[in-house]
């Protein structure tokens, strides 16, 4: 019976997608879509410090800014982080499958200075040896007050395991940011893939930089304390401020937001990989050296060889700067990384690459520009069935505002673009298909705006054979959706 219900639910989602694509096809013919939606103006200033979204937990030295991330390569560990503002207290985490808290893990504590600001005591605790697909309760005790939370571990790694990710980028701490976060929390997604630019604290000066890191930590706690957020760093995490005597890049970010980089044999927390359910996720650093023979280049070369598509068929890459972008904002900034890594992305049939940085939304078709070189070859992107879909979601809601100027005409590789705030979800159904949605924030409402069925290229190639003939860009996937629906 459960199988029948699951199949009917999948069919319903497919029919919704068919309607979406049919509507787009009738209205727009074969052209890529530049949305004409005009967003009502919401305040783009940061939320005031005395707003309830930044409330400090009651009690002396009570733990705050609680967040978790995956703590190992395969999803059987979490790193739990929190801050005690006044005293170090204890770095222990009590946890278990009930509130009896049968187990205890010991972490570390640190703090740092930025200009004249001194952070609270930042605790980080690895909780490992967990069981898959299990709800755990955990308690953090500062010595005077404690707080309780919970999280769910992912299913055991398996090629047909369904799993739902949320994708958020360039969030900040405005009312638009709050709209994005609240809508994401209603999505049913189980973990966040965050594509950089967290707090935008570097928009401030002096001690306010540190204060805005603290407010952002309390702001996202409502989600990040209960499900893992997989972090990647953006330009607003660099915080190179020589006028203030601060010249160490990523200082605040690296102190506050740990990653399991050692588990994937990375030499830096800024690039790493994890496996979760049926996905292999690779996080790259746009602002660290990545050309040939650099540590990031060497690591990625080895990590791509470690990917086992028999166990984790979905290969997802996160970075901050988009490789393909038709917005005037940050145009061509990703070209150097494209020149270095795009051939690898195509060779290993990466399914989708998520980026941020541009404060708008854009989705590409499967295209590549790997034939181009300075002495010959195609000088423009062409359709390539082995290439990833490129999606820019730098639309979380920060105070810098939207990137409203798209280049005209819309390039052939661009499928859909819109300058609005929002978030995305990627719902993996099995080893061959996933449902993708982008949801616009519209005056406080969540509006599903762009959607498509993502086909796993690795498995489709195994099933259909490797026909790599280049063809014209297919602007719509209505036929594919209908064919998939009719197969049930």
C-alpha positions as CSV (number, residue, x, y, z in Angstrom):
1,X,0.0,0.0,0.0
2,X,2.8,2.4,0.9
3,X,4.4,1.8,-2.5
4,X,1.1,2.7,-4.2
5,X,0.8,5.9,-2.2
6,X,4.4,6.8,-3.0
7,X,3.8,6.2,-6.7
8,X,0.6,8.3,-6.8
9,X,2.4,11.1,-5.0
10,X,5.2,11.0,-7.6
11,X,2.6,11.0,-10.4
12,X,0.9,14.1,-8.9
13,X,4.2,16.0,-8.8
14,X,4.9,15.0,-12.4
15,X,1.5,16.2,-13.5
16,X,2.2,19.5,-11.8
17,X,5.5,19.8,-13.6
18,X,3.8,18.8,-17.0
19,X,1.3,21.7,-16.5
20,X,4.2,24.1,-15.6
21,X,6.2,23.2,-18.7
22,X,3.2,23.1,-21.0
23,X,2.2,26.6,-19.9
24,X,5.7,27.9,-20.4
25,X,5.9,26.2,-23.9
26,X,2.6,27.8,-25.1
27,X,3.5,31.2,-23.8
28,X,7.1,31.4,-24.7
29,X,7.6,29.1,-27.7
30,X,11.2,27.9,-27.9
31,X,12.9,30.9,-26.2
32,X,14.7,30.9,-22.9
33,X,12.6,32.8,-20.3
34,X,13.5,36.1,-18.7
35,X,10.8,36.6,-16.2
36,X,8.9,39.9,-16.3
37,X,7.8,39.6,-12.7
38,X,8.2,42.9,-10.8
39,X,8.8,42.5,-7.1
40,X,7.2,44.7,-4.6
41,X,9.9,46.6,-2.7
42,X,10.6,45.2,0.8
43,X,13.1,46.8,3.1
44,X,16.6,45.7,2.2
45,X,18.2,47.1,5.4
46,X,19.4,44.6,8.0
47,X,16.8,43.8,10.7
48,X,17.4,46.0,13.8
49,X,19.4,44.5,16.6
50,X,16.5,44.6,19.0
51,X,14.3,42.5,16.8
52,X,13.0,39.2,18.3
53,X,14.7,37.1,15.5
54,X,18.0,37.9,17.2
55,X,16.9,37.3,20.8
56,X,19.5,36.1,23.2
57,X,18.5,32.9,25.1
58,X,17.5,33.6,28.7
59,X,19.9,32.8,31.5
60,X,23.5,33.7,32.3
61,X,25.9,32.3,29.8
62,X,23.2,30.3,28.0
63,X,24.4,28.5,24.8
64,X,23.4,30.4,21.6
65,X,24.1,30.3,17.9
66,X,23.7,26.6,17.8
67,X,24.3,24.9,14.4
68,X,25.2,21.5,13.1
69,X,26.9,20.2,10.0
70,X,27.9,16.8,8.7
71,X,30.9,15.6,10.6
72,X,32.3,12.8,8.5
73,X,32.4,11.5,4.9
74,X,29.4,9.2,5.0
75,X,26.8,10.8,7.2
76,X,27.3,9.0,10.6
77,X,28.6,12.0,12.5
78,X,27.7,15.7,13.1
79,X,29.7,18.6,14.3
80,X,27.7,20.6,16.8
81,X,28.8,24.2,17.3
82,X,27.6,26.9,19.8
83,X,28.7,30.0,21.6
84,X,28.7,30.8,25.3
85,X,29.0,34.6,25.6
86,X,30.4,35.1,29.1
87,X,32.4,32.1,30.2
88,X,33.8,29.0,28.6
89,X,31.6,26.7,30.5
90,X,31.7,23.1,29.4
91,X,32.2,21.8,25.8
92,X,30.3,18.5,26.4
93,X,27.3,17.4,24.4
94,X,24.9,14.9,25.9
95,X,23.0,12.9,23.3
96,X,20.9,9.8,22.6
97,X,17.8,8.4,20.9
98,X,15.7,9.7,23.9
99,X,16.0,12.6,26.3
100,X,17.7,10.2,28.7
101,X,20.9,11.3,26.9
102,X,22.8,8.0,27.3
103,X,26.0,9.3,25.6
104,X,28.4,12.2,26.1
105,X,30.9,13.7,23.6
106,X,33.7,16.2,24.5
107,X,34.5,19.1,22.2
108,X,36.9,22.0,22.1
109,X,36.5,25.7,22.8
110,X,38.2,28.8,21.3
111,X,37.6,32.5,20.8
112,X,39.2,35.1,18.5
113,X,39.5,38.8,18.2
114,X,38.6,41.1,15.2
115,X,39.7,44.7,15.6
116,X,38.6,45.4,19.2
117,X,35.8,42.8,19.2
118,X,36.4,39.6,21.1
119,X,34.1,36.8,20.3
120,X,32.3,34.6,22.8
121,X,33.5,31.2,23.5
122,X,33.0,29.1,20.4
123,X,32.5,25.4,21.1
124,X,32.8,22.6,18.5
125,X,32.0,19.0,19.3
126,X,32.2,16.0,17.0
127,X,29.5,13.4,17.7
128,X,30.3,10.3,15.7
129,X,29.4,6.6,15.6
130,X,25.7,7.4,15.0
131,X,23.2,5.1,13.4
132,X,21.6,6.0,10.0
133,X,18.1,7.2,9.7
134,X,17.7,7.8,13.4
135,X,16.4,10.8,15.4
136,X,18.8,12.0,18.1
137,X,18.2,14.4,20.9
138,X,21.0,16.5,22.2
139,X,21.6,18.8,25.2
140,X,24.2,21.6,25.5
141,X,24.9,22.7,29.1
142,X,26.9,25.9,29.8
143,X,27.2,25.0,33.5
144,X,24.4,27.4,34.5
145,X,21.8,26.8,31.8
146,X,21.2,24.1,29.2
147,X,19.3,24.0,26.0
148,X,17.9,20.9,24.1
149,X,17.6,20.2,20.4
150,X,17.4,17.2,18.0
151,X,18.4,16.1,14.6
152,X,17.8,13.3,12.2
153,X,20.7,11.3,10.6
154,X,20.5,10.6,6.9
155,X,19.5,7.2,5.5
156,X,22.3,4.7,4.8
157,X,24.1,5.4,1.5
158,X,22.2,3.7,-1.2
159,X,21.7,4.6,-4.9
160,X,17.9,4.5,-4.8
161,X,17.5,6.4,-1.5
162,X,15.2,9.5,-1.8
163,X,16.4,12.7,-0.1
164,X,15.5,16.3,-0.2
165,X,18.0,19.2,-0.1
166,X,17.4,22.9,0.2
167,X,19.7,25.3,-1.5
168,X,20.3,28.8,-0.1
169,X,22.8,31.4,-1.0
170,X,23.8,35.0,-0.1
171,X,21.3,35.1,2.8
172,X,22.2,38.0,5.0
173,X,19.9,39.2,7.8
174,X,17.2,41.4,6.3
175,X,13.4,41.0,6.2
176,X,13.9,39.4,2.8
177,X,16.4,36.9,4.4
178,X,13.7,36.1,7.1
179,X,11.2,35.4,4.4
180,X,13.6,33.0,2.6
181,X,14.5,31.2,5.8
182,X,10.9,30.8,6.9
183,X,9.8,29.5,3.5
184,X,12.7,27.1,3.4
185,X,11.7,25.7,6.8
186,X,8.2,24.9,5.4
187,X,9.7,23.0,2.4
188,X,10.2,19.6,4.1
189,X,13.9,19.5,3.0
190,X,16.3,17.6,5.3
191,X,19.5,19.5,4.9
192,X,20.8,22.8,3.4
193,X,23.5,23.2,0.8
194,X,24.7,26.7,1.4
195,X,26.5,28.4,-1.5
196,X,28.3,31.2,0.4
197,X,27.9,34.7,1.8
198,X,26.4,34.1,5.2
199,X,26.1,37.1,7.5
200,X,27.3,40.0,5.4
201,X,29.0,41.2,8.6
202,X,31.8,42.7,6.5
203,X,29.4,45.4,5.4
204,X,30.0,46.9,8.8
205,X,33.1,48.4,10.5
206,X,35.0,48.0,13.7
207,X,33.3,46.0,16.4
208,X,30.0,45.8,14.5
209,X,31.6,43.1,12.3
210,X,31.7,40.7,15.1
211,X,28.3,41.7,16.5
212,X,26.7,41.0,13.2
213,X,28.2,37.5,13.1
214,X,26.6,36.9,16.4
215,X,23.2,38.1,15.3
216,X,23.3,36.0,12.2
217,X,24.2,32.9,14.3
218,X,21.1,33.4,16.4
219,X,19.0,34.2,13.3
220,X,19.7,30.9,11.5
221,X,19.7,28.7,14.7
222,X,15.9,28.0,14.3
223,X,16.9,25.8,11.3
224,X,20.6,25.1,11.6
225,X,20.4,23.6,15.1
226,X,18.0,20.9,13.9
227,X,19.4,19.9,10.5
228,X,22.8,20.1,9.0
229,X,23.8,23.1,6.9
230,X,26.7,22.3,4.5
231,X,28.8,25.4,4.3
232,X,30.8,27.0,1.5
233,X,32.5,30.4,1.7
234,X,31.8,33.5,-0.4
235,X,33.5,36.8,-0.9
236,X,31.8,38.3,2.1
237,X,33.6,35.7,4.3
238,X,37.0,37.0,3.2
239,X,37.0,40.1,5.5
240,X,40.3,41.5,4.3
241,X,40.2,44.8,6.1
242,X,43.7,46.3,6.4
243,X,42.4,49.7,7.6
244,X,41.3,47.8,10.7
245,X,44.4,45.7,11.0
246,X,42.6,42.6,9.8
247,X,44.5,40.9,7.0
248,X,43.9,37.2,7.6
249,X,41.3,36.0,5.1
250,X,38.2,34.1,6.3
251,X,39.1,34.6,10.0
252,X,35.6,34.9,11.4
253,X,34.2,32.2,9.1
254,X,36.9,29.6,9.9
255,X,36.5,30.1,13.6
256,X,32.7,29.8,13.6
257,X,31.8,27.4,10.8
258,X,33.7,24.1,10.8
259,X,33.6,21.6,7.9
260,X,34.6,17.9,7.8
261,X,37.4,18.5,5.4
262,X,39.8,16.0,6.9
263,X,37.3,13.2,6.3
264,X,37.7,13.8,2.5
265,X,41.5,14.2,2.7
266,X,41.3,17.9,2.1
267,X,44.0,20.2,3.4
268,X,41.6,23.1,4.0
269,X,38.2,23.6,5.5
270,X,37.3,25.8,2.5
271,X,37.0,22.8,0.1
272,X,35.8,19.3,1.0
273,X,33.4,16.6,0.1
274,X,30.7,14.5,1.8
275,X,28.4,11.6,0.8
276,X,24.8,11.8,2.0
277,X,22.0,9.4,1.1
278,X,22.4,8.9,-2.7
279,X,24.4,12.1,-3.3
280,X,28.1,12.9,-3.5
281,X,28.6,16.6,-2.7
282,X,31.7,18.5,-3.5
283,X,32.3,22.0,-2.1
284,X,34.8,24.2,-3.9
285,X,36.4,27.5,-2.9
286,X,36.1,30.3,-5.5
287,X,38.5,32.5,-3.5
288,X,41.3,30.0,-2.9
289,X,44.0,29.1,-5.5
290,X,42.6,26.5,-7.9
291,X,44.9,26.5,-11.0
292,X,47.0,23.4,-11.9
293,X,49.1,21.9,-9.1
294,X,47.5,24.0,-6.3
295,X,46.2,22.1,-3.3
296,X,42.6,22.6,-4.3
297,X,43.3,21.4,-7.9
298,X,45.2,18.3,-6.6
299,X,42.5,17.5,-4.1
300,X,39.6,17.8,-6.6
301,X,41.4,15.6,-9.2
302,X,41.7,12.8,-6.6
303,X,38.2,13.4,-5.1
304,X,36.4,13.0,-8.5
305,X,38.2,9.7,-9.0
306,X,36.8,8.6,-5.6
307,X,33.2,9.2,-6.6
308,X,31.3,5.8,-6.8
309,X,28.2,6.4,-8.9
310,X,27.0,2.8,-8.1
311,X,26.6,3.9,-4.5
312,X,26.0,7.7,-4.9
313,X,24.6,8.3,-8.4
314,X,24.0,12.0,-7.8
315,X,27.1,14.2,-8.2
316,X,26.5,17.7,-7.0
317,X,29.1,20.6,-6.8
318,X,28.8,23.8,-4.8
319,X,30.8,27.0,-5.4
320,X,30.2,30.6,-4.8
321,X,31.0,32.3,-8.1
322,X,28.8,31.0,-11.0
323,X,30.6,29.6,-14.1
324,X,27.7,30.6,-16.4
325,X,26.0,33.9,-15.6
326,X,24.1,36.2,-18.0
327,X,23.6,39.0,-15.4
328,X,25.5,42.2,-15.6
329,X,26.5,41.7,-12.0
330,X,29.7,39.7,-11.6
331,X,29.7,38.9,-15.3
332,X,32.5,36.5,-16.4
333,X,34.0,36.3,-12.8
334,X,33.7,32.5,-13.0
335,X,35.6,32.2,-16.3
336,X,38.9,31.3,-14.8
337,X,37.5,28.4,-12.7
338,X,35.5,27.3,-15.8
339,X,38.7,27.1,-17.8
340,X,40.3,25.0,-15.2
341,X,37.5,22.6,-14.1
342,X,34.8,22.5,-16.7
343,X,36.4,19.6,-18.6
344,X,36.4,17.6,-15.4
345,X,32.8,18.4,-14.7
346,X,31.8,17.1,-18.2
347,X,34.0,14.1,-18.1
348,X,32.6,12.9,-14.7
349,X,29.1,13.9,-15.7
350,X,28.4,16.2,-12.8
351,X,24.6,16.4,-12.5
352,X,24.2,20.0,-11.2
353,X,26.3,22.8,-10.0
354,X,24.9,25.3,-7.6
355,X,26.4,28.8,-7.1
356,X,25.5,32.1,-5.5
357,X,27.2,35.6,-5.7
358,X,24.8,37.1,-8.3
359,X,21.8,38.3,-6.4
360,X,19.3,36.8,-8.8
361,X,18.1,33.4,-10.0
362,X,19.2,31.7,-13.2
363,X,19.1,28.2,-14.5
364,X,21.0,26.9,-17.6
365,X,20.5,24.0,-20.0
366,X,23.2,21.3,-20.2
367,X,26.0,23.1,-22.0
368,X,29.7,23.2,-22.1
369,X,32.5,25.3,-23.6
370,X,35.3,22.7,-23.4
371,X,36.1,22.8,-27.1
372,X,37.1,26.5,-27.0
373,X,40.7,27.5,-26.8
374,X,42.6,30.6,-27.8
375,X,43.8,29.1,-31.1
376,X,40.5,27.5,-32.3
377,X,37.4,25.5,-31.5
378,X,33.9,26.6,-30.8
379,X,34.0,30.0,-29.2
380,X,30.5,29.7,-27.6
381,X,28.8,27.2,-25.3
382,X,27.1,24.3,-27.1
383,X,24.6,21.7,-26.0
384,X,26.3,18.8,-24.2
385,X,24.4,15.9,-22.7
386,X,27.4,15.1,-20.4
387,X,27.5,18.6,-18.9
388,X,25.9,19.8,-15.7
389,X,22.9,22.0,-15.3
390,X,24.2,25.3,-13.8
391,X,21.9,27.0,-11.3
392,X,22.6,30.4,-9.6
393,X,20.7,30.9,-6.3
394,X,22.4,34.1,-4.9
395,X,19.0,35.3,-4.0
396,X,18.7,34.7,-0.3
397,X,17.9,38.3,0.7
398,X,20.9,40.3,1.7
399,X,21.1,44.1,2.1
400,X,23.0,44.7,-1.1
401,X,19.7,44.2,-3.0
402,X,18.9,42.4,-6.2
403,X,20.9,42.2,-9.4
404,X,18.2,43.4,-11.7
405,X,20.1,43.9,-15.0
406,X,20.3,40.8,-17.2
407,X,22.3,40.9,-20.4
408,X,20.2,41.3,-23.6
409,X,19.6,39.2,-25.6
410,X,19.3,36.2,-23.3
411,X,22.0,33.7,-24.3
412,X,21.0,30.4,-25.7
413,X,22.4,28.5,-22.7
414,X,20.1,30.3,-20.3
415,X,16.8,28.5,-19.6
416,X,15.2,30.8,-17.0
417,X,16.2,33.9,-15.1
418,X,14.6,36.3,-12.7
419,X,15.7,39.0,-10.2
420,X,13.9,38.0,-7.1
421,X,14.6,36.6,-3.6
422,X,14.0,33.0,-2.9
423,X,15.3,29.5,-2.3
424,X,15.5,26.1,-4.1
425,X,14.9,22.5,-3.3
426,X,16.3,19.4,-5.0
427,X,14.2,16.3,-4.2
428,X,16.0,13.1,-5.2
429,X,13.5,10.4,-6.0
430,X,15.7,7.5,-7.1
431,X,19.0,7.0,-9.0
432,X,17.6,8.3,-12.2
433,X,15.3,11.3,-11.5
434,X,15.1,14.2,-9.1
435,X,12.6,17.1,-8.9
436,X,13.9,20.6,-8.7
437,X,12.0,23.7,-7.7
438,X,12.9,27.4,-7.3
439,X,10.5,29.3,-5.0
440,X,10.2,33.0,-5.2
441,X,9.5,35.2,-2.1
442,X,6.6,37.3,-3.2
443,X,5.4,39.8,-0.5
444,X,5.9,37.3,2.2
445,X,4.5,34.3,0.2
446,X,6.3,31.4,-1.3
447,X,5.6,31.1,-5.0
448,X,6.8,28.0,-7.0
449,X,8.3,29.7,-10.1
450,X,10.7,27.4,-11.9
451,X,10.7,23.6,-11.9
452,X,12.1,20.7,-13.9
453,X,12.9,17.0,-13.7
454,X,16.6,16.5,-13.4
455,X,17.8,13.3,-15.1
456,X,20.8,11.6,-13.7
457,X,23.2,11.6,-16.7
458,X,25.4,8.7,-15.4
459,X,22.6,6.2,-15.2
460,X,20.9,7.4,-18.3
461,X,24.1,6.8,-20.3
462,X,24.4,3.3,-18.8
463,X,20.9,2.5,-19.8
464,X,20.8,4.1,-23.3
465,X,24.4,3.9,-24.4
466,X,26.8,6.7,-24.9
467,X,25.5,8.8,-27.8
468,X,27.6,12.0,-27.6
469,X,26.5,13.6,-30.8
470,X,26.0,17.3,-30.2
471,X,22.7,18.7,-31.0
472,X,20.7,22.0,-30.9
473,X,19.7,23.2,-27.5
474,X,16.4,21.8,-26.4
475,X,14.6,24.7,-24.8
476,X,11.9,22.8,-23.0
477,X,11.7,19.4,-21.4
478,X,7.9,18.8,-21.8
479,X,8.4,15.6,-23.9
480,X,10.7,14.1,-21.3
481,X,8.3,14.9,-18.5
482,X,5.4,13.4,-20.4
483,X,7.4,10.3,-21.3
484,X,8.4,9.8,-17.7
485,X,4.8,10.2,-16.4
486,X,3.5,7.7,-19.0
487,X,6.0,5.1,-17.9
488,X,4.2,4.6,-14.6
